[in-house]
Amino acid sequence: MIKPSSASLAVLLATLPSVVTSDVFAYEEAQHQIQNEINIVLTIDEAVRLALTSDDPYLRQPEEMASSYEQAGIADSQLADPKVRLNFANWPLDSFSYSQEPMTQIQVGVSQSFPKGNTLKFRREKRNAQAKGERHKQALREREVVLDTRMIWLELSYLSGAKSKIQESRTAVKELLTVIQSVFSSGRQTSQDILRAELEISILDDRLVNIERQTAMLRAKLARRIGNKAFSAQIPSSPPGLRHPSNPTAVLETLISHPAAKLRSAMIEAADKDVSIAGESYKPGWTINAGYGARGGDRTDFASVGVTMDLPLFTEKRQDKRVQAAKKARQANRLSKDTVLLELRKQLQVARADWEQLDERIKLYQSVVLVRAKDTREASLNSYQSGVTDFPELVRSRLAELDTELKIIRLKADRFKAQAQLLFLEGENDA
């Protein structure tokens, strides 16, 4: 066995503190980074920004499809490829001699087809209209992502505020339980009050567990939009500060510019080009043929030029039906746009009514219901201390106050959701 020298031992002992120090420093840095991520407050504007800048295939797909339509439009507007023909005509089978018979030829021909009327132009315009529709679809999806992100954030904010209120109430009931246990130990109280207080604490614990369950589900939904930051960032319970909606009359007039309506307009435009393409089918299509026939010996060669033309004579069951079908499809798209506009108007009316009525309810709860709940809780506390009422009545009054506070938080969250719906219909320059 080789024993280490005293010098090597000294070097080893000298390096140990630096190694340990570096490991501890790295561990502390990692813990500090984790703590910083947990302490990050995710505002609603930041959540929307992350959702719109994420690499979400739901947002990228329409742009790719629009580029596809544009490229297809360029291809569809070109003439068909010319055709080349090579024939060995009138070849003698007895000798297979190229110069034996005067009609033996090696023929080379070329032909070029020209579609009916302005069909190529209308095909490209149709593809451009479809590309325009895909870009309107992308704008619609961006609004949907903004709305969905805001709805999830607002619900998480409500749960955060509700959790704080329930924890405050649980602390208050816990303090009451401590007082009752102290009185009970002196023989001046029954065990029924203790059991009732423990029951209420258990019920509040169940509500907290349910809030945690809902929060986990919503954070998973938010992560679909903004990534893993949804799991670590804190969602504040403070008001989100959404922009105030515009006058409903002004918004009603701008619904025609909503991406959902513009998408249907692009579909109508594409269907209109189908009608134009079907109308061109009444015109003849052309094909030009040119050929050259080489003959052996001293015989002269042949050249030929010809034109082939469509004769759309019997149109009743072909061209007429195609035009009628294209017009029906265009009308169906127009009706689809009318349906979308009606739906948008209905959403505007419902969201506006919710937004205004919820504001009235919030004022009522804050100025009347909450005040009376607090007064009832104070009166129950005084009556309990005087021995007039029992402990369950005191607990009921405190829980009634809690339910009132939770209701106010719920109403505020719902009002912000209605406001987000109004902004979805109105549109925002910064969204």
WOPE-V206699 format. One record per residue. N is the residue number from 1. RES is the residue in three letters. OMEGA is omega in whole degrees, -180 to 180 (999 if undefined). Layout:
BEGIN
n=N res=RES omega=OMEGA
n=N res=RES omega=OMEGA
END
This chain:
BEGIN
n=1 res=MET omega=-178
n=2 res=ILE omega=180
n=3 res=LYS omega=178
n=4 res=PRO omega=178
n=5 res=SER omega=179
n=6 res=SER omega=180
n=7 res=ALA omega=180
n=8 res=SER omega=177
n=9 res=LEU omega=179
n=10 res=ALA omega=178
n=11 res=VAL omega=-180
n=12 res=LEU omega=180
n=13 res=LEU omega=180
n=14 res=ALA omega=-178
n=15 res=THR omega=-178
n=16 res=LEU omega=-180
n=17 res=PRO omega=-180
n=18 res=SER omega=179
n=19 res=VAL omega=-180
n=20 res=VAL omega=-180
n=21 res=THR omega=-180
n=22 res=SER omega=179
n=23 res=ASP omega=179
n=24 res=VAL omega=179
n=25 res=PHE omega=179
n=26 res=ALA omega=179
n=27 res=TYR omega=-180
n=28 res=GLU omega=177
n=29 res=GLU omega=179
n=30 res=ALA omega=179
n=31 res=GLN omega=180
n=32 res=HIS omega=179
n=33 res=GLN omega=179
n=34 res=ILE omega=-180
n=35 res=GLN omega=178
n=36 res=ASN omega=179
n=37 res=GLU omega=180
n=38 res=ILE omega=-176
n=39 res=ASN omega=179
n=40 res=ILE omega=177
n=41 res=VAL omega=-178
n=42 res=LEU omega=177
n=43 res=THR omega=-179
n=44 res=ILE omega=179
n=45 res=ASP omega=179
n=46 res=GLU omega=178
n=47 res=ALA omega=178
n=48 res=VAL omega=-180
n=49 res=ARG omega=179
n=50 res=LEU omega=-179
n=51 res=ALA omega=-177
n=52 res=LEU omega=-179
n=53 res=THR omega=180
n=54 res=SER omega=179
n=55 res=ASP omega=-175
n=56 res=ASP omega=179
n=57 res=PRO omega=178
n=58 res=TYR omega=178
n=59 res=LEU omega=-176
n=60 res=ARG omega=-173
n=61 res=GLN omega=-178
n=62 res=PRO omega=180
n=63 res=GLU omega=177
n=64 res=GLU omega=179
n=65 res=MET omega=178
n=66 res=ALA omega=177
n=67 res=SER omega=178
n=68 res=SER omega=179
n=69 res=TYR omega=180
n=70 res=GLU omega=178
n=71 res=GLN omega=178
n=72 res=ALA omega=178
n=73 res=GLY omega=177
n=74 res=ILE omega=-179
n=75 res=ALA omega=-177
n=76 res=ASP omega=-178
n=77 res=SER omega=180
n=78 res=GLN omega=174
n=79 res=LEU omega=177
n=80 res=ALA omega=179
n=81 res=ASP omega=176
n=82 res=PRO omega=-179
n=83 res=LYS omega=179
n=84 res=VAL omega=-177
n=85 res=ARG omega=177
n=86 res=LEU omega=-178
n=87 res=ASN omega=167
n=88 res=PHE omega=-169
n=89 res=ALA omega=172
n=90 res=ASN omega=-178
n=91 res=TRP omega=-179
n=92 res=PRO omega=-176
n=93 res=LEU omega=-179
n=94 res=ASP omega=-177
n=95 res=SER omega=-175
n=96 res=PHE omega=-180
n=97 res=SER omega=-179
n=98 res=TYR omega=-174
n=99 res=SER omega=-177
n=100 res=GLN omega=-176
n=101 res=GLU omega=-177
n=102 res=PRO omega=-177
n=103 res=MET omega=179
n=104 res=THR omega=-176
n=105 res=GLN omega=164
n=106 res=ILE omega=-173
n=107 res=GLN omega=174
n=108 res=VAL omega=-179
n=109 res=GLY omega=177
n=110 res=VAL omega=180
n=111 res=SER omega=179
n=112 res=GLN omega=180
n=113 res=SER omega=177
n=114 res=PHE omega=-176
n=115 res=PRO omega=-174
n=116 res=LYS omega=174
n=117 res=GLY omega=-179
n=118 res=ASN omega=-177
n=119 res=THR omega=-179
n=120 res=LEU omega=179
n=121 res=LYS omega=-178
n=122 res=PHE omega=177
n=123 res=ARG omega=179
n=124 res=ARG omega=179
n=125 res=GLU omega=177
n=126 res=LYS omega=179
n=127 res=ARG omega=178
n=128 res=ASN omega=177
n=129 res=ALA omega=177
n=130 res=GLN omega=177
n=131 res=ALA omega=177
n=132 res=LYS omega=178
n=133 res=GLY omega=179
n=134 res=GLU omega=178
n=135 res=ARG omega=173
n=136 res=HIS omega=177
n=137 res=LYS omega=178
n=138 res=GLN omega=177
n=139 res=ALA omega=177
n=140 res=LEU omega=-180
n=141 res=ARG omega=177
n=142 res=GLU omega=177
n=143 res=ARG omega=180
n=144 res=GLU omega=179
n=145 res=VAL omega=177
n=146 res=VAL omega=-180
n=147 res=LEU omega=-178
n=148 res=ASP omega=179
n=149 res=THR omega=179
n=150 res=ARG omega=180
n=151 res=MET omega=180
n=152 res=ILE omega=-180
n=153 res=TRP omega=-179
n=154 res=LEU omega=178
n=155 res=GLU omega=176
n=156 res=LEU omega=177
n=157 res=SER omega=177
n=158 res=TYR omega=-179
n=159 res=LEU omega=178
n=160 res=SER omega=178
n=161 res=GLY omega=179
n=162 res=ALA omega=179
n=163 res=LYS omega=180
n=164 res=SER omega=180
n=165 res=LYS omega=-180
n=166 res=ILE omega=178
n=167 res=GLN omega=177
n=168 res=GLU omega=180
n=169 res=SER omega=179
n=170 res=ARG omega=178
n=171 res=THR omega=180
n=172 res=ALA omega=179
n=173 res=VAL omega=178
n=174 res=LYS omega=178
n=175 res=GLU omega=176
n=176 res=LEU omega=179
n=177 res=LEU omega=179
n=178 res=THR omega=179
n=179 res=VAL omega=-179
n=180 res=ILE omega=178
n=181 res=GLN omega=178
n=182 res=SER omega=179
n=183 res=VAL omega=-179
n=184 res=PHE omega=-180
n=185 res=SER omega=178
n=186 res=SER omega=177
n=187 res=GLY omega=-179
n=188 res=ARG omega=-177
n=189 res=GLN omega=178
n=190 res=THR omega=-180
n=191 res=SER omega=-178
n=192 res=GLN omega=179
n=193 res=ASP omega=178
n=194 res=ILE omega=179
n=195 res=LEU omega=180
n=196 res=ARG omega=178
n=197 res=ALA omega=178
n=198 res=GLU omega=177
n=199 res=LEU omega=-179
n=200 res=GLU omega=177
n=201 res=ILE omega=179
n=202 res=SER omega=179
n=203 res=ILE omega=177
n=204 res=LEU omega=177
n=205 res=ASP omega=178
n=206 res=ASP omega=178
n=207 res=ARG omega=177
n=208 res=LEU omega=178
n=209 res=VAL omega=179
n=210 res=ASN omega=177
n=211 res=ILE omega=178
n=212 res=GLU omega=179
n=213 res=ARG omega=179
n=214 res=GLN omega=179
n=215 res=THR omega=180
n=216 res=ALA omega=179
n=217 res=MET omega=-179
n=218 res=LEU omega=177
n=219 res=ARG omega=175
n=220 res=ALA omega=177
n=221 res=LYS omega=179
n=222 res=LEU omega=178
n=223 res=ALA omega=175
n=224 res=ARG omega=-178
n=225 res=ARG omega=-170
n=226 res=ILE omega=179
n=227 res=GLY omega=-172
n=228 res=ASN omega=178
n=229 res=LYS omega=180
n=230 res=ALA omega=-177
n=231 res=PHE omega=-174
n=232 res=SER omega=-175
n=233 res=ALA omega=177
n=234 res=GLN omega=176
n=235 res=ILE omega=-178
n=236 res=PRO omega=177
n=237 res=SER omega=179
n=238 res=SER omega=-180
n=239 res=PRO omega=-175
n=240 res=PRO omega=180
n=241 res=GLY omega=177
n=242 res=LEU omega=179
n=243 res=ARG omega=-180
n=244 res=HIS omega=180
n=245 res=PRO omega=179
n=246 res=SER omega=178
n=247 res=ASN omega=-176
n=248 res=PRO omega=179
n=249 res=THR omega=179
n=250 res=ALA omega=179
n=251 res=VAL omega=-180
n=252 res=LEU omega=-180
n=253 res=GLU omega=-178
n=254 res=THR omega=180
n=255 res=LEU omega=179
n=256 res=ILE omega=179
n=257 res=SER omega=177
n=258 res=HIS omega=-179
n=259 res=PRO omega=179
n=260 res=ALA omega=178
n=261 res=ALA omega=179
n=262 res=LYS omega=177
n=263 res=LEU omega=178
n=264 res=ARG omega=177
n=265 res=SER omega=177
n=266 res=ALA omega=177
n=267 res=MET omega=176
n=268 res=ILE omega=179
n=269 res=GLU omega=178
n=270 res=ALA omega=178
n=271 res=ALA omega=178
n=272 res=ASP omega=177
n=273 res=LYS omega=174
n=274 res=ASP omega=176
n=275 res=VAL omega=179
n=276 res=SER omega=178
n=277 res=ILE omega=178
n=278 res=ALA omega=178
n=279 res=GLY omega=179
n=280 res=GLU omega=-179
n=281 res=SER omega=176
n=282 res=TYR omega=-179
n=283 res=LYS omega=-180
n=284 res=PRO omega=170
n=285 res=GLY omega=-174
n=286 res=TRP omega=172
n=287 res=THR omega=179
n=288 res=ILE omega=-179
n=289 res=ASN omega=175
n=290 res=ALA omega=-178
n=291 res=GLY omega=178
n=292 res=TYR omega=179
n=293 res=GLY omega=-180
n=294 res=ALA omega=180
n=295 res=ARG omega=-178
n=296 res=GLY omega=179
n=297 res=GLY omega=179
n=298 res=ASP omega=-177
n=299 res=ARG omega=-179
n=300 res=THR omega=177
n=301 res=ASP omega=180
n=302 res=PHE omega=172
n=303 res=ALA omega=-179
n=304 res=SER omega=177
n=305 res=VAL omega=-179
n=306 res=GLY omega=179
n=307 res=VAL omega=175
n=308 res=THR omega=-174
n=309 res=MET omega=175
n=310 res=ASP omega=176
n=311 res=LEU omega=-180
n=312 res=PRO omega=-176
n=313 res=LEU omega=-176
n=314 res=PHE omega=-170
n=315 res=THR omega=-171
n=316 res=GLU omega=-176
n=317 res=LYS omega=178
n=318 res=ARG omega=-177
n=319 res=GLN omega=-179
n=320 res=ASP omega=-179
n=321 res=LYS omega=178
n=322 res=ARG omega=178
n=323 res=VAL omega=180
n=324 res=GLN omega=179
n=325 res=ALA omega=179
n=326 res=ALA omega=179
n=327 res=LYS omega=177
n=328 res=LYS omega=178
n=329 res=ALA omega=178
n=330 res=ARG omega=179
n=331 res=GLN omega=178
n=332 res=ALA omega=177
n=333 res=ASN omega=176
n=334 res=ARG omega=178
n=335 res=LEU omega=177
n=336 res=SER omega=177
n=337 res=LYS omega=178
n=338 res=ASP omega=178
n=339 res=THR omega=179
n=340 res=VAL omega=180
n=341 res=LEU omega=177
n=342 res=LEU omega=179
n=343 res=GLU omega=178
n=344 res=LEU omega=178
n=345 res=ARG omega=179
n=346 res=LYS omega=178
n=347 res=GLN omega=178
n=348 res=LEU omega=-179
n=349 res=GLN omega=-179
n=350 res=VAL omega=-179
n=351 res=ALA omega=179
n=352 res=ARG omega=179
n=353 res=ALA omega=178
n=354 res=ASP omega=-177
n=355 res=TRP omega=-178
n=356 res=GLU omega=-178
n=357 res=GLN omega=177
n=358 res=LEU omega=176
n=359 res=ASP omega=177
n=360 res=GLU omega=180
n=361 res=ARG omega=178
n=362 res=ILE omega=179
n=363 res=LYS omega=179
n=364 res=LEU omega=-180
n=365 res=TYR omega=-177
n=366 res=GLN omega=-174
n=367 res=SER omega=-174
n=368 res=VAL omega=-171
n=369 res=VAL omega=-178
n=370 res=LEU omega=179
n=371 res=VAL omega=179
n=372 res=ARG omega=178
n=373 res=ALA omega=178
n=374 res=LYS omega=178
n=375 res=ASP omega=179
n=376 res=THR omega=179
n=377 res=ARG omega=178
n=378 res=GLU omega=179
n=379 res=ALA omega=179
n=380 res=SER omega=179
n=381 res=LEU omega=179
n=382 res=ASN omega=180
n=383 res=SER omega=179
n=384 res=TYR omega=179
n=385 res=GLN omega=179
n=386 res=SER omega=-180
n=387 res=GLY omega=-179
n=388 res=VAL omega=180
n=389 res=THR omega=-179
n=390 res=ASP omega=-177
n=391 res=PHE omega=179
n=392 res=PRO omega=178
n=393 res=GLU omega=177
n=394 res=LEU omega=180
n=395 res=VAL omega=180
n=396 res=ARG omega=180
n=397 res=SER omega=179
n=398 res=ARG omega=179
n=399 res=LEU omega=175
n=400 res=ALA omega=176
n=401 res=GLU omega=178
n=402 res=LEU omega=-180
n=403 res=ASP omega=178
n=404 res=THR omega=178
n=405 res=GLU omega=177
n=406 res=LEU omega=179
n=407 res=LYS omega=178
n=408 res=ILE omega=178
n=409 res=ILE omega=179
n=410 res=ARG omega=-180
n=411 res=LEU omega=179
n=412 res=LYS omega=178
n=413 res=ALA omega=179
n=414 res=ASP omega=179
n=415 res=ARG omega=176
n=416 res=PHE omega=176
n=417 res=LYS omega=176
n=418 res=ALA omega=178
n=419 res=GLN omega=177
n=420 res=ALA omega=177
n=421 res=GLN omega=177
n=422 res=LEU omega=178
n=423 res=LEU omega=174
n=424 res=PHE omega=180
n=425 res=LEU omega=-177
n=426 res=GLU omega=-176
n=427 res=GLY omega=-178
n=428 res=GLU omega=179
n=429 res=ASN omega=-177
n=430 res=ASP omega=-176
n=431 res=ALA omega=999
END
